[in-house]
Amino acid sequence: LHDLWGKRLGQPVYRLLGLNPAHIPETSFTIAIDTPEEMARRAAESGWPVLKIKLGSPDDLARVAAIRQASPARLRVDANAGWDRDQAAELIPKLMDFDIELVEQPLPKGDIEGLRWLRARNYGVPILADESIKTARDVALHAGAVDGVVVKLMKSGGIREALRAIHTARALDMQVMIGCMVETSLGVTAAAHLAMLCDYVDLDGPLLIRNDPFQGLCYSGARIELNDQPGLGVSRLVESS
């Protein structure tokens, strides 16, 4: 509907929302979980200034240490709900030695009291909820338990609910990351129209797949650029015969 709205009015969606794409923060690039050596190699080869490190299994500390040695990038860690309370309480202070920016979903989905307990320990690094957050209601339920939330269109069901979630988070003094799944430029471009409202951006989905059938947002290094075409500014690529 937002795409149609923009096309009928001849304006890109971000402009109809009163937003400026020049204000999109740099996006992170994901380093999938693997051996410490392999993850460090990928981090170094990427040359990316912001990295999201997937964790949640043994050797997590060694993984981050290896990546930090291989890359000067800003590091964000995502445990993917893979730690219990004791593991998180033990690992987070040690991970801070590697100058991490944030910790994403350290505990299992639904453990709101565990997140509240963890945040109360005041580690000095933001704790964000991802898997636990789908709607604005979920954001409200996590007020005081986390420092921020991760909003994804694939979880919220579209731009309208994602906007509600973002505005709810802001009203509750929470940080916001706009994220994505491993997906095409269609959904990620739609999410990018909201990225100016967020503190953190994790919109690398099209970089993680081959043969993306859509054309929309462009990457200039870690910077995301949106065109000024009406609607979402996404078109389907024509397959060559």
N, C-alpha and C positions, 0 to 999 in steps of 0.2 A: 504493500500500500504506500509506503514512503517513496519507493521508486516511482510509482505511478503519480503520486502527488508532485514530486519534483519535475517529472516529464511534462505534466499538464501545465505547470507554472513556468517551465523553461529554466529551472534553477537547480543546482546541485542540492542534495539533502542537507549537507552541512550549512549551507548558506540560509536555508529556510529555518534552521535551528539557531541561527545567529552565531555560528562558530567560524573560526578561521583556521584552515588546515596548516598554516605556517606555525601554529602553536602545538603541533603534535610532538610529544616527547619521543626520544629515540626508542626504537623497539629492541627488545632482547632477541637473542638467537639461542635456540635450545640445543643443549648437549645431552643426548640420550644416554641413559645409564649403560655402563660398560665397565671394562677394567680401568683402573686409574690411568694406566699408560695410554690406552686408546682414547679416553676422554680428554686427556691432556693434549694428545696429538690433534684431535679435532678442534679443540679450543684454539690452539696455536695457528692451525691452518685457516680457521675461519677469519681471523683478523678482526673479529667483531668487537666493538667497544663495550657491549653489554651482553652478558651471557647468563642464561638460565640453566642451572645444573640440576639434572634429575637425580634424586637420591631415594633412599628408602630401603636399603639392603646393607649387608655387612660391607665394611671398608668405605663407608661414606666419608669419613674423615680423610682417608688416604686419597680419595677421589678429588676432594676439594683442594687438598694440599698440592697434588700433582698439577691441577689446573692453574692454581695460583702461581706456581713456579713457571708454568709455560706461557701464561698470558697476564698482561696488566689490566685486563678488562674489569669493569664493575661486575660483581658476581651476585646473583640471586639464586637461592637454593629452594628446590621444590621437593619435599619429601613424599608427595603423592599419598598422604595418609599412611605412610609406611612405618612410623614410629609409635611406640606407646609413650605414656607420660614420662616414665623414668628414662627411656632412651633420649627423648627430646630434651629433658632437663640436663642430661649429661652432655649431649652433643652440641647444643646451641652455644654455650659459652666457649667451647673449643673452636667451633666454626668461626666465631667472631675474631679469632686471631688472624683469619685470612681476609678480614675486611669485607664481610658480606653485607649486602644492602638490605636484604629481607629474607624471611623464612615463610615459605608458602605451604599451607596445609600440613603441618607437622603431625597432627593426630587424626585418627579415623573420623570419617564423616559422621556427624551427629554427636560427637563428644564435646558439646558446647562447654560443659563445666570443666572439662579437661583443658580446653583452650583458655578459659578464664583463669584457671589455676596457673597455667604456664605463663600467661601474660602478667599475672600478678608478681612474678619473680623478677620483673623489671630488668631484662637482659640488655636493654638499650638498642634493640633491633626490632623493626616492625614485624609482627606476625599477621599473616593474611590467610583468610579462609577461601578455598576454591571449590572443592567438591561439595562442600556444605551449602553453597550459595546457588540458587536458581532464580528466585524471585525477590521482589522488594520485601516480602514478608520474612524470608530467610535472613535478609540483611538486618532487619529489625531484631530478630531473635538473637543475633550475634553481637548486638550492641554491648560494649563493655568487655566482651570476651576476646575480641581480636582488635588489632589496630587498623585493619582494612579488609577489603573483600575483592575477589576476582569476579568480574562480570563477563560472561560469554554469551553471545547471541544464540549459540547452539544449545545452551542450557536454559536461557530465559525465554526462548521461543520467538524472539524478534526484537526489533528496535524499540518498540513501545515499552515493553516490560524491562528491557535493559536500561532505558532512560529512567524509569521509575526506581530501579535498583540503585542507579548512580545517585539520583537526587536524594533518595532515602539515606544512603551512606553519608552524603555530604551534610544532611540535616543532623545526623548523629555524630558528626565530627570524625568520620572514618576516611581513611585513604581508599583509593580505588585503582585497581589495575584492570585494563580492558585486555581480554585474552581471546584465544581461539583454540580450536582443535587442530589436528592435522587435516587441513581442508583447502579448498580451492580459493581463488581470488574472489569468487562471488560473495561468500559469507564474510571473508576477511575485509574486503573493501567496505561492506556495509558496516562492520564494526569500526573501521577506521573513521567513519563519519562522526563517531562519538568519542574518539580518542582524545580530542582537545579538552574534554571534561575530566580527564583522568591524570593521576600522578605517575602511573607506570603503564607502559605499553608492551604487550607480548603478542605481536601479530606477525608471526613468522611462518604461519601455516603453508602458504604457497611455496616457500623456500624449501620445504621438507618433502615435497612431492614432485613427481615427474609428470609431464604432459598435462599441465593445468589447462583445461578447456576454456578458461575465461581470461579476459584482460580487464584490469581495473586499476587498482593502486600500483604505484611503482616504488621501487626501493632505490634510494641514493645512499649507499652504505646502510647505516642504521636508521636513516631518515625515511619516513613514509611521505610520498607525494600523492595527492589526490587531484584528478583533473577537474575541469569546470563544466563537464557535460551535465545535462539535466538528469535528475534522479540520482541513482547510486553511481553512475558513470561506469557501468560494467557492460561489456559486450562479449559475445561468444566468438571464439576464434574459429575461423573457417578452416576445416581440414583440407589439406592439399591432397589431390587425387594422385 
